[in-house]
Amino acid sequence: MFFDFRKIENLHILLWLLKDICWAADLKWLGTFMILPTISVAIWLTWKMRKSYSELMHNLAVILWILANSTWMIGEFFFEDGTRPLALIFFGSGLIILFIFYGQQLVLKFRSN
């Protein structure tokens, strides 16, 4: 199970890199298409790891990061870079999730001492 899961995680990195290479190379339609497999694999990984609170929180942040990154890319491709404010909301939401997670971890550490 772990080995197969690692293969999917590595595939996810490949998909994400392909999407971002399309962005950098100005391959608008291919880059836009690559959002779907990239976000789909991120959601699948999150679902599979949902029983671990730490993995769940980090994977949710990754999903938001991909959404932010994709929103920004689409804005540059099709909307004269007009989607950055929406991308910032996704980026900020991911940060908030991780701040909450690490804040909880800090509180738990101090309570146990």
C-alpha positions as CSV (number, residue, x, y, z in Angstrom):
1,M,0.0,0.0,0.0
2,F,2.7,2.5,1.0
3,F,4.7,1.9,-2.2
4,D,1.6,2.4,-4.4
5,F,0.7,5.5,-2.5
6,R,4.3,6.9,-2.9
7,K,3.9,6.3,-6.7
8,I,0.8,8.5,-6.7
9,E,2.5,11.2,-4.7
10,N,5.4,11.2,-7.1
11,L,2.9,11.3,-10.0
12,H,1.3,14.3,-8.4
13,I,4.7,16.1,-8.4
14,L,5.1,15.3,-12.1
15,L,1.6,16.6,-12.9
16,W,2.2,19.8,-11.0
17,L,5.5,20.4,-12.7
18,L,4.0,19.8,-16.1
19,K,1.2,22.3,-15.3
20,D,3.7,24.9,-14.2
21,I,6.0,24.3,-17.2
22,C,3.0,24.9,-19.5
23,W,2.4,28.2,-17.6
24,A,6.0,29.3,-18.0
25,A,6.0,28.3,-21.7
26,D,2.7,30.1,-22.3
27,L,1.0,26.9,-23.4
28,K,-2.4,28.2,-22.3
29,W,-4.8,25.4,-23.2
30,L,-2.4,22.6,-22.1
31,G,-1.6,24.4,-18.8
32,T,-5.3,24.9,-18.2
33,F,-6.1,21.3,-19.0
34,M,-3.3,20.1,-16.5
35,I,-5.2,21.7,-13.7
36,L,-7.8,18.9,-13.7
37,P,-5.4,15.9,-13.2
38,T,-3.2,17.9,-10.8
39,I,-6.1,18.9,-8.5
40,S,-7.8,15.5,-8.8
41,V,-4.7,13.7,-7.6
42,A,-4.3,16.2,-4.7
43,I,-7.9,15.6,-3.7
44,W,-7.4,11.8,-3.9
45,L,-4.2,12.0,-1.8
46,T,-6.1,14.1,0.8
47,W,-9.0,11.7,0.9
48,K,-6.7,8.7,1.4
49,M,-4.8,10.4,4.2
50,R,-7.8,12.0,5.9
51,K,-7.5,9.8,9.0
52,S,-4.2,11.5,10.0
53,Y,-5.1,15.0,11.2
54,S,-1.6,16.3,10.3
55,E,-1.7,14.9,6.8
56,L,-5.2,16.1,6.3
57,M,-4.3,19.7,7.2
58,H,-1.2,19.7,5.1
59,N,-2.9,18.2,2.1
60,L,-5.8,20.7,2.4
61,A,-3.2,23.4,2.3
62,V,-1.7,21.8,-0.8
63,I,-5.1,21.8,-2.5
64,L,-5.5,25.4,-1.8
65,W,-2.0,26.1,-3.0
66,I,-2.8,24.4,-6.3
67,L,-6.0,26.3,-6.6
68,A,-4.2,29.6,-6.0
69,N,-1.5,28.7,-8.4
70,S,-4.0,27.7,-11.0
71,T,-6.2,30.8,-10.5
72,W,-3.1,33.0,-10.9
73,M,-2.1,31.0,-14.1
74,I,-5.6,31.3,-15.6
75,G,-5.6,35.1,-14.8
76,E,-2.3,35.5,-16.6
77,F,-3.4,33.4,-19.6
78,F,-6.9,34.8,-20.1
79,F,-7.7,37.8,-17.9
80,E,-4.8,40.2,-18.2
81,D,-3.4,39.0,-14.8
82,G,-6.7,40.0,-13.1
83,T,-7.2,37.0,-10.8
84,R,-4.4,37.6,-8.3
85,P,-6.7,38.8,-5.6
86,L,-8.7,35.6,-5.8
87,A,-5.4,33.6,-5.9
88,L,-4.3,35.4,-2.7
89,I,-7.5,34.3,-1.0
90,F,-6.6,30.7,-1.8
91,F,-3.0,31.1,-0.7
92,G,-4.2,32.9,2.5
93,S,-6.7,30.1,3.3
94,G,-3.9,27.5,3.0
95,L,-1.8,29.5,5.4
96,I,-4.7,29.9,7.8
97,I,-5.2,26.1,7.9
98,L,-1.5,25.6,8.7
99,F,-1.4,28.4,11.3
100,I,-4.4,26.7,13.0
101,F,-2.8,23.3,12.8
102,Y,0.6,24.5,14.2
103,G,-1.1,26.7,16.8
104,Q,-3.0,23.7,18.0
105,Q,0.2,21.7,18.1
106,L,1.9,24.4,20.1
107,V,-1.0,24.6,22.6
108,L,-0.9,20.8,23.0
109,K,2.9,20.8,23.6
110,F,2.6,23.5,26.3
111,R,-0.3,21.7,28.0
112,S,1.6,18.4,28.2
113,N,4.5,20.1,30.0
